[in-house]
Amino acid sequence: MFSYRTLAVCPVTGARAGEFVTPHGVIRTPLFMPVGTQATVKAMTPLELEQIGAQIVLGNTYHLYLRPGEELVADAGGLHAFMGWQRGILTDSGGFQVFSLADLRRITSDGVEFRSHIDGSAHFFSPEKSIAIQQKLGADVIMCFDDCVPYPADVSRVREGVERTVAWARRCRNFFLDFSQRGPGDERPLAGEGGALGLTSPQALFGIVQGGVHDALRLECASRLREIGFEGYAVGGLSVGESHDEMYGVLDALCPALPHDKPRYLMGVGHPANLIEGVARGVDMFDCVLPTRNGRNGTLLTSAGRINIKAKQYERDFSPPDPECDCYVCRNFTRAYIRHLYRAGEILAARFCSWHNLRYLIRLVEGARDAILAGDFPAYRARFW
């Protein structure tokens, strides 16, 4: 039910265009994935997401576990049915959220004890529990539970994170395949073939490469994850405070070491320049909350750079938010009107800006894909800069 094939590779940069086959459609890569933390992409309906070209969205395991709970989502038929979205869904492991709550958690070799940011109640995530929750949520792609090390960190802490990430990845894979729960004559399907917990939709499990900005640790982590074997490989622990050059350095070293016949996913990255440079280094999938978060605050991503639409200079600016954009907002409304909506406290302001920002990033990566297929990616990259 899952496969990846490369259609074209840029001989200059290594950028690639491909197809990732999933039970909910063929995903054309490279692509940007909108983040739907709580089973919704903020300010957007599923129909609108389809209209702007979203092929797959993200749900957040930590938040959905706390509210409304994976059991309720499973009873609703899984995330696709629950949120009315019939294209691809990816759920993260909850690891980043758990580890970012430094004052509310305690790490052990078995997993992480943490307290809910909602009501302070105590909880525990093990690798197995993270996978079990994601199986009940029913996303197409699910992620291993990993140790996301903050930046900056001592190399000893980064090494510890790699060891824990690999150990937990092996536990995730074993639980995913359900080997330990099989007995003689047990004909239950493997998790990847329909779900050990009874869901009808198969799932793909991605491993996450950690290692900070240390190339040797990144390469070691990738090698050990490849030995375990996954349907795709993600790069975690970037866009957490390091410089853009440090990020690109990690990708330069790491991407050639990742399998060529599996998707590559750069987690939590949405700055336009990072998307272009990530694609140039062979990344297939990106996600970030940046477009909707910026949209709610009145910041627009445009072909000429970021603009704060609430600024006085746009009071009588009757031009489109971005003259080069093909989205509904840019084809029908002006900067002056959107500024007015913000000043009037209208919800539509945040919706319009989020709508445009999402389409801007989706279109940016769509353009990169088209350029790779046409053999013109270096020129596309140059035009962006």
N, C-alpha and C positions, 0 to 999 in steps of 0.2 A: 504493500500500500504506500510505501515511501521510497522515492528514488530521486537522485539528483543527476543531471547531465549538463555538461558545459557545451554551449553553442558557439561561443567565440571567445578568444583571449587576445587582449592587446599585446602585441609583441614588444612594445616599448616599455610598458609599465607593469604588465601582469594583470590588469583589470580584466574581469571576466563577466560574461553574460550567460545565464543558464536558466534551467527550469527545475523546480523542486515540486515533485508530485506528492500530493497529500489527499486524504479522503474527501476533503472539501475543495478540491480544485487544484489546478496547476498554478504554482506561484512563480511568477517571472522575476528573476533576480538580475542585478541587484535591486533592492527595494528598501523603502522606509516603512516601518510599522508603527501606526498610532498606538498610544498607550491607553488602555481602558482599565485603569487600576481596579475599580470596583464594579466590573462588568458593564462599564460604560465609558466611552471616550467623551470627556467632559465637553458639554455644549453641543454635541453632535448626535444626530440620529443614525441608526444603521443605514437607512436609505441614503442619507447625505454622505456617509463614508463611502458607500459604493459609488456615488456620483463623482467623488474626487479621486477615485482610483485606488482606494485602500484594498489590498488583497488579503491581509492578515492583521489582526489586532492582538494586543496583549492583555491578559488579566493578571492580577497580583495575588499569589497564593496566600501571603500573610494576611492581607486585608480581607480576602474572601473567606478565609478560615475564621477570622474573628466576626465577620458580618457579611452575609447572612449565615455562613456555615456551609461546609462542603456537602453535608447531608441534604440540606434543603435544595442546593443546586442539583445534586444527583437525582433527587425526587422529581425535579422539574424537567429532567431529561438531559442534564448537562448544560454547560455554558451556552452552547449554540442555541438551544431551545429557550433557555432562561432569558438571554439578552436579545433574541430575535436576530441573530447574525449567522448567516449560513456560509460564510467564507471561512478562511483559516483563523485559528486562535492558537496563541502560544501563552503558556503560563510560566512565570518565573518560579523559582523554588521557594521564595520567601527569605532566602539567605541575606540578601542585601538589606532588607528592612530589619531583620533581626539583628544583624551586626551593626547597623547604623544607630540602634537604640542603646548606646554604650552604657547609659546609666540604668538601663532596665533589663540587662541580660548577663548571663554567666555561661561561658563556654566550657564544655567538658569533652572528653574523647567520644562520648556517646551522642552528643548533640548540644543544643543550646537551650538553657532555661531562660525565659523572658517574661516580662509583664506586659499586658496589653496596654497600648497607649490610650485605649478608650476608657477602660474602667479599672485598670491596675490589677486585673486578675492574673494568676500565674499560669504559665503554659510551658510546654516542652516540645521542641522540634528535633527529631532525629532525622537522619537521611531517609530512613524507611517511612517515617510519618509524612515527610514532605512529598514523597512519591505517592503514598496512599491518598493524600489530600488531592493531589493533581490528577490522579486516576479518577477520583470521584467528580472532580470538576469537568473532566472530559475534553480537555483541549487536544488539538492535533499534535502539538509539540510541547513537551514538558522538559524541565531542566533539573539537572542534578543539584543537590544541596551542597553548597561550597562555602569556604571560608574566605570572605571578601575582606582583604587586609586594607586598612586605611592608608592614605598617603599624606605625609611621608611616614615610613616605618623602618626600623632597623632591619638589616638583612636577615638577622636571626628570626625576627617575627615573620618576615616574608617567607623564609624557609619553612617555618612552622605552618604557615597557611597553605603552602604547596603540599606538605605531607598530609595535612588534614583534608584538603580538597581531594587528593588522590584516594585516600582511604575511604572517604565518604562517597566518592564517585563509584568505587567498587561495591560498596554496600547498596547504593542506589540501583546500580545495574543488576545486582543479584536479586534485590526485591522486585524490581521491574520485571525480570524474567520469571520470578515466582518459583525458582528452583527449590528453595528451602521448604516451601509449603506443599510440595508434591510427594505423594506416596505411591506405592505400587498400584497400578491400574488407574491412577488419577488422570483423567482425560480433560481436565479443565484447560482452557486456552492459556498460553503465555500472555503476560500483560501487553506486550506489543502486538498481539494478534487478536485483541478484542477486550482485554482488560481483565485482570485477576479479580476485580471487584464487580464484574458483571456488566460493565458498559459495553455497548455494541460497537463503538467506534475505536479503531486501532490508534495507537499513539507512537510517536517517535521520541526517543530520549536523547537529549544533547548533553555532552560533557562540557565543563567550563574550565578553561585554562587560566590559572592564576600564576603569580610570580612577580607582581609589582612591575618596576621598570628595569628589572634585572634579566637580561637576555638569556643567560645560562639557566636560570630557574624557570623561565617561561618555556624554553625548549625541553627541559627535563620534564616539566609537568605535561606538556603536549605529548611527548613520547610515551609516558606512562599511561596517559589516557587512551592513546591509540592502541596500546596493548590490551586494554579492557574492551574497547570497541563501542562506538556510539553511532547513532544515525546522523549526527551533526556535531560541530564543535564551536563553542562560543568563547570569546575573549572577554573575561570579566576583569574587574578591578582597574579599569581605565576610566578617564573622564571623572576622576575623583580628586582633582587638584593638581595633577602633574601638568607640565607644559604641553602644548601641541607637538613640539618637536620630540619630546619624550614619548608621547603616544605614538607618533609616526615611527620612531626608532624601534619600539616594541613590535609594531606591525611588520616593519621591514624584516626583522629577524624571525618572527613567528609564522607569518602566513605561508611562506614556502614550506614550512615543516608540517602544516596541516594537510590532511588528505585532500587530494584533488577531486575526488568523487563524492565529497560530502559538503553540505552547506557550511559556510563560515559566518558567524554571527558576532558582531561587535556590540556589546551590551551597553545601553544607557548613553548612546552618543547621538546627538542631533544637531550640533553646530554645523551650518552648511559647509564650511571649509573642511571639517572633519569627515563629512560624508564623501566629498569629492576625493579627498586624500585617502580615505579608507577604501573606496572603490578602486583607486589607483593601485592599491596594494593587495587587491584580490578579495576584499570583504564582500559578502553577498547580502547580509541582512543587518539592519540598524533599527534602533528604537530610542525614543526619548520623550519625556514629558514637556520638553522645551516649547514646542509650537503652541500647545494649549495653555501652558502656564504663562508664557509671554502674551498670548492673546488675551487672557483675562486681565492682564495688567496694561493693555493698550500698546504693546510693542509688536510691530509688524516686521516680518522678514520679507525683504524685497530684493529685486535684482540689483538695486543700487545700495544695498546694505540695510541695516535696521533703522526703523523710524519710530518715534514715540508719537502716536497719532493724537495724543491729548495735548500736544504742544500748541502754543498760540499761533505759530506760523501756518498751521493747517486750517485755521478758522474759515478762510475764504478760498481754500484750495479745492477746486472743483474737478481735479484730475482723479483718475482711478488710484486706489491704494498702490498698485504696481501695474504700470501700463503693459508690461510684458507677460502678465499672468492671465491664464484662461479661466480662472475660477468664477463662480456665480457672483461673488462679491465684487471682484474687480471689473466684471462686465456690466454691472448694474448700479454701482454706488460710488460715491466720491469720498475723498479724505475728509472734506468738510462735514459731510453727513455723519460719518462714523465718529468724528470728534464730537459732534453734537450729541450723538447717542450716549457717549461716555459722560459728558457733562450733565446730561439729563438723568443719568443713573439707569439707563435702559439695559435690560438683559441682552438685547439684540447686539449691543456693541461687542460684548465678549464672544458671542456666537460668531459674528462676522469675522473678527480678528482670528479666532481659533480656526474657523473654516479656511480662511486664506492661508494662514501659516502652515496648516497641514497639507493643503494642496501645493504650496510652494515647495515643501521638502519632498513630497511624493513626485512632483513634476521634475524636480532637480535630479533625482536619482533615475527617473524614467528617461530623462534626456541622456544621462550617462550610459544607460543600457543601450539606447538607440545608437549612440555614438560608437560604442564597442562593437555592436553588430555591423555598423557601417564602416568599421576600420578607421574611425575618426576621433577616438577618445582623447589623444594628446591635444588636439586642437580644441575640443570641448573643454577640457581642463584648463587650457590657457585662456579661453574666452571667459570662463568663470572668474579666474584671478584678475 
